[in-house]
Amino acid sequence: MRSFAEAYPSFINNGKQETPIVQGGLAQFPTSFDNLIVQAPLAQLSWYHHITLLDKVKSSMERFFYIAKTVENGWSRNVMLMQIESDLFSRQGKAITNFENVLPAVDSDLARETFKSPYVFDFLMLSEEAREKDLEKALVQHLKKFMLELGKGFAYVGNQYNLTLENEDYFLDLFFYNTHLHCYVIFELKIGEFKPEYAGKLNFYINTVRACLKMQC
C-alpha cells in the first residue's frame, strides 16, 4: 500500500479530484507523470495487477503503458506479467515499415503501433535446426499464444492459404485479417538472415491478395 501511495500520490486527494483524468491510450500519455494520474484505468485493475506492476516495472512511463494495454485488452494478471517479462513496452511499434510513405497519417500511426520488433516465440521450443515448415506448424499448433503475441485485432484466416492468379497457384504461409487496421496481413516465414528477394516475394503476394481477394477474382 505504501508503494502504491508513493507511485500514485494524487490518486486520492482528500476525496477531491484535482488532477486530469486520461481515458485514452498511450498516444495521450505525456513525457512526465509527476502531476498527472490516470485514475480511471488505475481503478479498473485488480490489486494483484498493481502488486505485479509495482514489483516488476519501475518506470512510470512503462507502468502506465502496461496499465493502458491491460485495460484495453482485458489481460489477466498472468497475461500482463507475460507481456512485462517479454518486454512488450520496448518492442511495440518498433518494426521497420514504409507505413509513413504509403498510408495517411492516422492509419500510419495505428499500423506502426500494431507491429513489433522482435516478436517473441519462446513458447514454440524449436531447435536451431528447425525449418520454415517446422516453424509454421508450431505456430499453428500454438495459435492462441501466437495471436496473443501478435496483439489485438488479428483474426486467423489460414495457413498455406491458396491464391490462384492467371491459372497459377500461390500459397501464403500465414494469413490474417486485422479488424482495427481493416486490412489483410501476410506472414512469409523464413529461417536465417534477411535477403532482398524476400521483400520482392512478399510484395508479389500483397499485390496478388489485392487482385484476388479485394477484386474477388
Secondary structure as UniProt FT lines:
FT   HELIX           2..7
FT   TURN            9..10
FT   TURN            14..15
FT   HELIX           26..28
FT   TURN            34..35
FT   HELIX           39..44
FT   HELIX           47..56
FT   HELIX           60..73
FT   HELIX           77..85
FT   TURN            86..87
FT   HELIX           88..91
FT   HELIX           99..102
FT   HELIX           105..114
FT   HELIX           122..124
FT   TURN            128..129
FT   HELIX           132..141
FT   HELIX           143..150
FT   TURN            152..153
FT   STRAND          154..165
FT   TURN            166..167
FT   STRAND          168..178
FT   TURN            179..182
FT   STRAND          183..187
FT   HELIX           196..209
FT   HELIX           210..214
FT   TURN            215..216
//
